[in-house]
Amino acid sequence: MKPEKALIFELSRPGRIAYSLPECDVPEVDPSAVIPVGHLRSEPAALPEVYEVDVIRHYTELSRRNFGVDNGFYPLGSCTMKYNPKINEDVAKFPGFAKIHPYQPEESIQGALEMLYTLQNDLAALTGMDQVTLQPAAGAHGEWTGLMLIRAYHESRGEGRTKVIVPDSSHGTNPASATVAGFETVTLPSDARGMVDLEALRQAVGPDTAALMLTNPNTLGLFEERIEDIARIVHDAGGLLYYDGANSNAIMGIARPGDMGFDVVHLNLHKTMSTPHGGGGPGAGPVGVKSKLAPFLPKPVVGLHPDGTFYWDEDRPQSIGRVKSFYGNFGILVRAYAYIRTYGPEGLRRVSEIAVLNANYMMHRLAPYFDVPYPGVCKHEFVLSGKNLKSAYGVRTLDVAKRLLDFGYHPPTVYFPLNVEECIMIEPTETESKETLDAFIDAMIQIAGEAASDPQLVLNAPYTTAVKRLDEATAARKPVLNCSC
Ligand SMILES: *Cc1c(COP(=O)(O)O)cnc(C)c1O
């Protein structure tokens, strides 16, 4: 067998991959012919012997202890824990996608390249940007990549701008990414309505402003009403605008960062577009830019020759370089492509409309029982404050969250954002039924009642979980990773 024949994928026509693996007759290889004799084992490795059935039972038992969207409601604000259609998992497993190798010649992966090229364009259209890189492997990685592009842009103009402005309602990764990218961060206070304080912004910008990073809708679930004014103030000072689009579940098909005046945006495909997430990965955080930043994009991007064939565009002399091995998390890109193509523009808009509707429905039903610091219309998520329960009954938001475990729910995000006392941040997503939303609301109302009638019941929760309250600070600071118990 000629090795180069083993992985040839025949293209019937562009975009269609006819997949065939010729039979392999791998020749016996004498190890000493390929490995230096000094490195060869003389005895077999002492690997542990375990029965297959015991391994299966062990991992099945562990998986049962996990909580995920597939076994219950998971209204974790800012995280978009929504149901991911299983059919997109099947698409990611198509052999033409799953069995190709990054080192294959371009002509043998035209279908995969076309998929990436189309996804680049679809995400550009969705965000109002001119070009997109699919390489970054997470939201925070996209932020860092975007900031490196901003740095390269300013440097190409001979400007060494050093400061990145970040509102106090932004996601914690924003100041972290700015710091890792070598910028100094300037925190901007929100006004009483949870919006960027325009006067404070005017004071903060100057000749050293590299960029403003904005999460919109922000982590209070509010859309920045004066977004165009914000853009103007930053641009007038010579800074660029970075849009944290991790939470695009509220705006898809309705509003575009590019139209709001933004120069760079990242998306979290693993939140919005059909990849299950949690526990630190894997993810995909594509970055879209306006054309003035396009020369700096990580290379390669996927290009299209005039003859209709696709290629890795490596000829980008001003590129910041590669930010991820090969071409990012390919399987996640396939899922996003399948998701976008299944829903289409109308369907994506509907996703956002229902996500926003669900959040507003929950906020209004819960308003009589919890403090609502920012009443009005929210986007895909909203915040409550448990300060009324704390002052009246000594029951804190953490206690409410622990009690929710007994009802079979993953608790919402708590104590974030930091500018809301006893914060509870709820994101229902569009994929939950009204029955599920109502059952969760009823549980929250019941817990508020328990806090009044029997606070000890809530303070001692949870009762139904394998472990009770953990010392989370010690667990985070001194984790026991290798337990022989
Ligand atoms: C989740 C999130 C991020 C970070 O994304 P990761 O993939 O976890 O790095 C950034 N910004 C916002 C607003 C987010 O919700």
The ligand as a MOL file (V3000), in Angstrom:
LIG
                    3D

  0  0  0     0  0            999 V3000
M  V30 BEGIN CTAB
M  V30 COUNTS 15 15 0 0 0
M  V30 BEGIN ATOM
M  V30 1 C -18.3310 32.9210 29.1880 0
M  V30 2 C -17.9560 34.2950 28.9360 0
M  V30 3 C -16.6300 34.6260 28.6050 0
M  V30 4 C -15.4780 33.6230 28.6260 0
M  V30 5 O -15.6220 32.5560 27.7540 0
M  V30 6 P -14.7300 31.2430 27.9720 0
M  V30 7 O -15.0070 30.3900 26.7900 0
M  V30 8 O -15.1680 30.6430 29.2600 0
M  V30 9 O -13.2960 31.6680 28.0280 0
M  V30 10 C -16.3490 35.9470 28.3140 0
M  V30 11 N -17.2970 36.8930 28.3650 0
M  V30 12 C -18.5770 36.6160 28.6970 0
M  V30 13 C -19.5840 37.7110 28.7280 0
M  V30 14 C -18.9550 35.3110 28.9940 0
M  V30 15 O -20.2130 35.0390 29.3430 0
M  V30 END ATOM
M  V30 BEGIN BOND
M  V30 1 1 1 2
M  V30 2 1 2 3
M  V30 3 2 2 14
M  V30 4 1 3 4
M  V30 5 2 3 10
M  V30 6 1 4 5
M  V30 7 1 5 6
M  V30 8 2 6 7
M  V30 9 1 6 8
M  V30 10 1 6 9
M  V30 11 1 10 11
M  V30 12 2 11 12
M  V30 13 1 12 13
M  V30 14 1 12 14
M  V30 15 1 14 15
M  V30 END BOND
M  V30 END CTAB
M  END
